Amino acid sequence: MRRVSAGNLGSWRMPLVLSVLDQGLVSGAHFGLNVVLARWTSPAEYGVFAVTFGIFLLLSGLHVALILEPMNVFGAARPPAELGRYVGSLVLAHIALTVPLALVLAAAALGVRGRSGALAGSIAALAAALPLLLLQWLLRQACYVQTRPDLALRGSLVYVSTLAGVFALEVLGPVAVSPLQAAFPALGMASLAAAAVLWRPLGVPFGPWSAPPRDVVASHWAYGRWILAASIAHNAGNALYLPLVATLLGLASSGILKAVQNLALPLQQVLAALNLLALPGVSRQRAVAGATHARRAVLALVLAYVAVAALYGAVLAGFGGRLLRLLYGGGPYAGYGWGALLVAVAGVLSAAAQALGVGLRAMGRSPAILWSKLAAAFFLLAVGTVLVARRGLYGALWGIVLGSACEAVVLALFMWKKG
């Protein structure tokens, strides 16, 4: 597939359609996995998965900040013929980062074994799957850097089919395990299968590899250190929010909160599909036509993102309770339909923040991302803690709304200052 031209908007149509299909496949698989886990396990067991997945998001922020996000900006400016070797050097950086993280997780699993055997087992499974999960992220994102969502879609088809097959075999096979025990091994095997499919078409050499060139390391660090700090702030407020709720209200409450938040997953994945194309695209527009032209593109992104989120939010506001009953079959989640409205409001605010964040990243204003994440983390950890303690799950959802609002306002101020 040819690369998208910065000046030819018509050339975005097919890549955008393929990107939405690709993201829809992956998000549909993850959404289905969450629904199955919520239906087939108790709220406390689902809370274990939610807490473990929060830990994964916390650690993945390091990978995204130092490898994936800089690749979006700097890789987009590289000729397609150089992408394979460039990605190969990033694979080495990926190994150097994820193997120590996996060892830290394994040690953490041993540390919590005496308190919760289920949580220890889930963290140990994540330790084994982490390098594979993030390798798949790296190769899939490389497809979008080269504007090849068709290749990403091919890998996602393999990922989804392998995830479904391995999970079903583990849960329903002759040596059946619980859905909680099957989740992360299935995700790891699916990631390995998808990575194998993407490797050769991306032109990544099998060896011999060399360490990333100094200019690559320097540029990734100069850009990524701000995103890394922003990721730490973001995860301090978001990835640790469910463990905070579990500490204050119990694992069952964290499972219920995650089940309600799952209603936002389809919107998040649609926005993620847009992000995969928007960040490299706006980066090219800034390089070709200048910052003024890129700002106009960012304004269009904000309007598009908010419109999509508002339409989806209207569906949640009108049918949230029914959706919870349909997804989880009643049970402990059926009485939380009121939370859908707050999830919808948070989704609109988050959509505006994501569009503004794409623009500021493409313009090299990564410190703005840090300040926005710090503002959101402050509300989630300070105000959110008070709300959870006083109002329970209702307060927890309001904490998410206020955190999203803070992030959007700070990013808008930075964009206005530049414009």
C-alpha positions in Angstrom: 0.0 0.0 0.0 1.3 3.5 -0.9 2.1 5.9 1.8 -0.6 8.5 2.6 0.3 11.9 1.2 0.1 14.9 3.6 -1.8 16.9 1.0 -4.1 14.3 -0.4 -7.0 13.8 2.0 -8.6 11.3 -0.3 -5.7 9.0 0.2 -6.7 8.7 3.9 -10.0 6.9 3.2 -8.8 3.3 2.6 -6.1 3.4 5.3 -8.7 4.8 7.8 -11.2 2.0 6.9 -8.6 -0.7 7.3 -7.3 0.9 10.5 -10.8 0.9 12.0 -11.3 -2.7 10.9 -8.0 -3.7 12.4 -8.6 -1.9 15.7 -12.2 -3.3 15.7 -10.9 -6.8 15.5 -8.4 -6.4 18.4 -10.8 -4.4 20.6 -13.6 -6.8 19.9 -11.4 -9.7 21.0 -10.3 -7.9 24.2 -13.9 -6.8 24.9 -15.1 -10.3 24.4 -12.4 -11.6 26.7 -13.4 -9.2 29.4 -17.0 -10.1 29.1 -16.3 -13.8 29.3 -14.1 -13.3 32.3 -16.8 -11.2 34.0 -19.5 -13.7 33.3 -17.6 -16.9 34.1 -15.8 -15.7 37.3 -16.8 -14.0 40.5 -16.4 -10.2 40.9 -13.4 -10.9 43.2 -11.7 -13.1 40.6 -12.4 -10.6 37.8 -10.9 -8.0 40.2 -7.7 -10.0 40.2 -7.6 -9.8 36.4 -8.4 -6.1 36.5 -5.6 -5.4 39.0 -3.1 -7.5 37.0 -4.0 -5.8 33.8 -3.6 -2.4 35.5 0.0 -3.5 36.4 0.5 -4.4 32.7 -0.6 -0.9 31.6 1.7 0.6 34.2 4.8 -1.2 32.8 3.8 -0.9 29.2 4.0 2.9 29.6 7.8 2.6 29.7 7.7 0.7 26.4 5.3 3.1 24.7 7.2 6.2 25.9 10.8 5.0 25.0 10.1 2.9 21.9 6.6 3.2 20.3 5.9 6.9 20.5 9.3 8.1 19.3 9.0 5.5 16.5 5.7 7.2 15.4 7.4 10.5 15.0 10.9 9.6 13.8 10.0 6.5 11.9 7.4 8.3 9.8 10.2 10.5 8.3 12.3 7.5 7.3 12.2 6.0 3.8 10.2 2.7 3.8 13.3 0.8 2.7 15.1 1.6 6.0 12.1 0.7 8.2 13.0 -3.0 8.6 16.5 -2.4 9.9 15.2 0.5 12.1 12.6 -1.8 13.6 15.1 -4.5 14.1 17.3 -2.2 16.2 14.2 -1.3 18.2 13.5 -5.0 18.8 16.9 -5.2 20.6 15.8 -2.2 22.7 12.5 -4.0 23.4 14.3 -7.1 24.6 16.6 -5.1 26.9 13.6 -3.4 28.4 11.0 -6.1 28.7 13.2 -9.0 30.1 14.1 -7.1 33.3 10.4 -6.0 33.6 9.4 -9.7 33.4 11.9 -10.6 36.1 10.5 -7.8 38.4 7.0 -9.2 37.8 8.1 -12.7 38.7 9.7 -11.5 41.9 6.4 -9.6 42.7 4.4 -12.8 42.2 6.6 -14.5 44.7 6.1 -11.6 47.1 2.3 -11.7 47.1 2.0 -15.5 47.0 1.3 -15.7 50.7 -1.4 -13.1 50.6 -3.3 -14.1 47.5 -2.5 -17.2 45.5 -4.8 -16.1 42.6 -3.2 -12.7 42.3 0.3 -14.3 42.5 -0.6 -16.7 39.7 -2.0 -14.0 37.5 1.1 -11.8 37.9 3.4 -14.8 37.2 1.4 -15.4 34.0 1.8 -11.7 33.0 5.5 -12.0 33.6 5.8 -14.7 31.0 3.5 -13.0 28.5 4.8 -9.4 28.8 7.7 -9.5 26.3 5.4 -11.2 23.7 2.5 -8.8 24.2 4.8 -5.7 23.8 6.6 -7.2 20.8 3.3 -7.5 19.0 2.6 -3.9 19.9 5.9 -2.9 18.4 5.5 -4.7 15.1 1.9 -3.7 14.7 2.7 0.0 15.3 5.5 -0.3 12.7 2.8 -1.2 10.1 1.2 2.2 10.8 4.4 4.1 10.7 4.7 2.9 7.1 0.9 3.5 6.6 0.2 -0.2 6.0 -2.9 -0.9 8.0 -3.6 -3.8 5.6 -0.6 -5.6 7.0 -1.6 -4.7 10.6 -5.1 -6.1 9.8 -3.5 -9.4 8.6 -1.6 -9.7 11.9 -4.7 -8.9 13.9 -6.7 -11.6 12.2 -4.0 -14.1 13.3 -4.0 -12.6 16.8 -7.7 -12.8 17.3 -8.1 -16.3 15.9 -5.2 -17.6 18.0 -6.5 -15.9 21.1 -9.9 -17.4 20.7 -8.5 -20.9 19.9 -5.9 -21.0 22.7 -8.4 -19.6 25.3 -11.1 -22.1 24.3 -8.6 -25.0 24.4 -7.3 -24.0 27.8 -10.8 -23.5 29.4 -12.7 -26.3 27.6 -10.0 -28.7 26.6 -9.1 -32.1 28.3 -6.9 -30.4 30.9 -9.2 -27.5 31.7 -8.1 -24.5 33.7 -10.1 -21.5 35.1 -10.7 -18.6 32.8 -8.5 -16.4 35.0 -5.6 -18.8 34.6 -6.1 -19.0 30.8 -6.3 -15.3 30.1 -2.6 -14.1 30.0 -1.2 -17.3 28.5 -3.7 -17.0 25.7 -2.8 -13.3 25.1 0.9 -14.2 25.0 0.5 -17.0 22.5 -1.7 -14.9 20.3 0.9 -12.1 20.4 3.6 -14.5 19.4 1.6 -15.7 16.4 0.8 -12.2 15.2 4.5 -11.1 15.6 5.6 -14.1 13.5 3.2 -13.1 10.7 4.3 -9.4 10.7 8.0 -10.0 11.0 9.0 -10.8 7.4 6.7 -8.4 5.6 8.1 -5.5 7.6 11.5 -6.4 6.4 12.9 -7.0 9.9 16.1 -9.0 9.6 16.5 -12.2 11.6 20.2 -11.3 12.3 22.8 -10.4 12.8 21.5 -7.4 14.7 23.4 -4.5 15.9 22.6 -2.2 18.8 20.5 0.8 18.0 22.7 3.6 16.5 23.5 6.4 18.9 21.5 9.0 17.0 18.4 6.7 17.3 19.0 6.2 21.0 19.6 9.9 21.5 16.5 11.0 19.6 14.2 8.4 21.2 15.5 9.5 24.7 15.2 13.2 24.0 11.6 12.8 22.9 10.6 9.9 25.0 11.8 11.1 28.4 8.9 13.6 28.5 6.5 10.9 27.4 8.0 8.6 29.9 7.4 11.1 32.7 3.9 11.7 31.4 3.3 7.9 31.3 4.4 7.6 34.9 2.0 10.4 35.9 -0.8 8.9 33.8 -0.4 5.4 35.2 0.0 6.7 38.7 -3.6 8.0 38.3 -5.1 5.5 35.9 -3.4 2.1 36.0 -3.2 2.3 39.8 -6.8 3.6 40.1 -8.3 0.1 40.2 -5.8 -1.2 42.8 -6.8 2.0 44.8 -10.5 1.1 44.6 -9.7 -2.5 45.5 -7.8 -1.3 48.6 -10.5 1.1 49.7 -13.6 -0.9 48.7 -12.4 -4.5 48.0 -11.6 -6.6 45.0 -15.2 -7.1 44.2 -15.8 -3.4 43.8 -12.8 -3.1 41.5 -14.2 -5.8 39.4 -17.6 -4.0 39.2 -15.9 -0.7 38.3 -13.9 -2.5 35.5 -17.1 -4.1 34.2 -18.8 -0.7 33.9 -15.7 0.9 32.3 -15.7 -1.9 29.7 -18.6 0.0 28.1 -16.1 2.6 27.0 -13.8 0.0 25.3 -15.3 0.2 21.8 -15.0 4.0 21.8 -11.4 3.8 23.1 -10.5 1.4 20.3 -12.0 3.5 17.6 -10.1 6.5 18.8 -6.9 4.4 19.0 -7.5 3.4 15.4 -7.6 7.1 14.5 -4.5 7.8 16.6 -2.5 5.1 14.8 -2.9 7.1 11.6 -3.2 10.6 12.9 0.1 10.9 14.8 2.4 9.9 11.9 0.1 11.9 9.5 0.2 15.1 11.5 3.9 14.7 12.0 4.4 14.5 8.2 2.1 17.5 7.7 4.2 19.6 10.1 7.4 18.6 8.4 6.0 19.3 4.9 3.7 22.3 5.4 4.7 23.8 8.7 3.1 24.1 12.2 0.2 26.4 11.1 -1.1 23.8 8.7 -0.7 21.1 11.3 -2.7 23.1 13.8 -5.6 23.3 11.4 -5.5 19.5 11.1 -5.5 19.2 14.9 -8.7 21.3 15.1 -10.3 19.0 12.6 -9.2 16.1 14.7 -10.7 17.5 17.8 -14.1 18.0 16.2 -14.0 14.6 14.6 -13.0 12.8 17.9 -15.6 14.7 20.0 -18.3 14.0 17.4 -17.5 10.2 17.5 -17.4 10.2 21.3 -20.7 12.1 21.6 -22.5 9.7 19.3 -21.3 6.8 21.2 -22.0 8.5 24.5 -25.6 9.0 23.5 -26.0 5.3 23.0 -24.5 4.6 26.4 -26.7 7.2 28.1 -29.8 5.7 26.6 -29.0 2.0 26.8 -26.3 1.6 29.4 -28.4 -0.5 31.8 -29.6 -2.8 29.1 -26.1 -3.2 27.7 -24.8 -4.3 31.2 -27.6 -6.8 31.5 -27.0 -8.1 28.0 -23.2 -8.4 28.5 -23.1 -9.8 31.9 -26.5 -11.5 32.2 -27.7 -9.6 35.2 -26.0 -10.6 38.4 -23.9 -8.2 40.4 -23.4 -5.8 37.5 -27.0 -5.2 36.5 -27.7 -2.4 39.0 -24.9 -0.1 37.8 -26.6 1.2 34.6 -26.4 4.7 36.1 -22.6 4.5 35.6 -23.0 4.5 31.8 -23.8 8.2 31.7 -20.6 9.1 33.6 -18.6 6.8 31.3 -20.1 8.6 28.4 -19.1 12.0 29.7 -15.6 10.9 30.5 -15.4 9.5 27.0 -16.1 12.8 25.3 -13.6 14.6 27.5 -11.0 11.9 26.8 -11.6 12.1 23.1 -10.9 15.8 23.1 -7.7 15.2 25.1 -6.5 12.5 22.8 -6.9 14.7 19.7 -5.1 17.6 21.3 -2.4 15.2 22.5 -1.8 14.0 19.0 -1.3 17.5 17.8 1.1 18.5 20.6 3.1 15.3 20.2 3.5 15.9 16.4 4.6 19.5 17.1 7.3 18.3 19.5 5.5 19.8 22.5 5.8 16.6 24.6 6.3 18.6 27.9 2.6 19.6 27.5 1.6 15.9 27.7 3.5 15.6 31.0 1.7 18.5 32.6 -1.7 17.3 31.4 -1.1 13.8 32.8 0.1 15.3 36.1 -3.1 17.3 36.4 -5.2 14.2 35.7 -3.2 12.1 38.1 -3.6 14.7 40.8 -7.4 14.5 40.6 -7.5 10.7 40.5 -5.1 10.2 43.4 -6.1 13.2 45.6 -9.7 14.2 44.8 -10.5 10.7 43.5 -9.4 9.0 46.7 -11.7 11.3 48.7 -14.6 10.6 46.3 -14.1 6.8 46.5 -13.9 6.9 50.3 -17.0 9.0 50.7 -19.2 7.9 47.7 -18.0 4.5 46.8 -18.2 3.5 43.1 -20.2 6.6 42.3 -17.3 8.7 43.5 -14.8 6.5 41.7 -16.5 7.2 38.3 -16.7 11.0 39.1 -13.0 10.9 39.8 -12.4 9.5 36.2 -14.6 12.3 34.8 -12.8 15.0 36.6 -9.4 13.6 35.7 -10.3 13.5 32.0 -11.6 17.1 32.2 -8.3 18.3 33.8 -6.3 16.6 31.1 -8.3 18.2 28.2 -8.2 21.7 29.7 -4.4 21.7 30.2 -3.8 20.4 26.7 -6.2 23.0 25.3 -4.3 25.8 27.1 -1.0 24.6 25.7 -2.4 24.4 22.2 -3.9 27.9 22.6 -0.6 29.3 23.8 1.2 27.9 20.8 -1.6 29.1 18.4 
